[in-house]
């Protein structure tokens, strides 16, 4: 079918399908091996969704269906490109990227989190970004250290 006969929506409606880019943290893109694989898998998934959307004949529906995958392809391609794979920590003497840390808060809560990259961080699954306030406060500290945090302090109980 000729493009001349395709009914396109107004310019305003077309511009609504151009989504703003996903925000990219300004810190270095450190990743674990699992984090890099997750980024690569998400990029492949977004590329497949974009390819499927591009097969649609209706130009307006193609535009709508490709908006999110196009944005995600740009985001994940950049995250894969800038990923800096970090080796597993060689020692548990001080907190570093990739460690699991257990600490006690002033209210006696004990929490354990693994310090990972921004894209793989998920506090509900016990992982936090290396750029999170807790991770920043604990980096370079040793078991037994009391670390100022917020209005109080946290005690580092274990590193693994």
Residue, then its C-alpha position, 0 to 999 in steps of 0.5 A: x500500500x502506498x504511503x500516500x494512501x495511509x491515514x496518519x494521525x495529526x502531528x500532535x498525536x504522532x509526537x505523543x508516541x515519542x517517549x522521553x528517554x529513560x534516565x541514566x544515572x550519572x555515576x559509573x555503570x558498574x555491573x556484576x556478571x548477572x547484571x550484565x547478562x540481565x542488561x543484554x537480555x533486556x536489550x534483546x527483549x526490547x529489540x524483539x518487541x521493536x521488530x514485532x511492532x515494525x511488522x504492523x501495517x497500520x502506521x499509527x499502530x506501529x508508531x504506538x507499539x514501537x514507542x516503548x521498545x524504541x526507548x528501551x532499546x536506546x536505554x539498554x544499548x547504552x547501558x550495555x555499551x557503558x557497562x563495566x564488569x566488576x570481578x567478584x570481591x577477592x577478600x571480605x575484609x572491607x565492603x566493596x562492590x558485589x559484597x553482601x553486607x549485614x548491618x544493624x540499625x539504631x532501632x535494632x533492625x538487622x538487614x542484609x543487602x548485596x551491593x550491585x549495579x543500578x539496573x540490577x538493584x532491587x531492595x525487595x530482593x535484598x540488593x541495593x545500588x552501589x550509589x545508594x546512601x547505605x552502600x556509599x556509607x558502608x564502602x571501605x568499612x570493616x566488620x565491627x565498624x560503626x558508620x554514621x548514617x542519617x540521624x544515627x549510625x549503623x553497625x557493620x555485622x558481616x561481609x560476604 
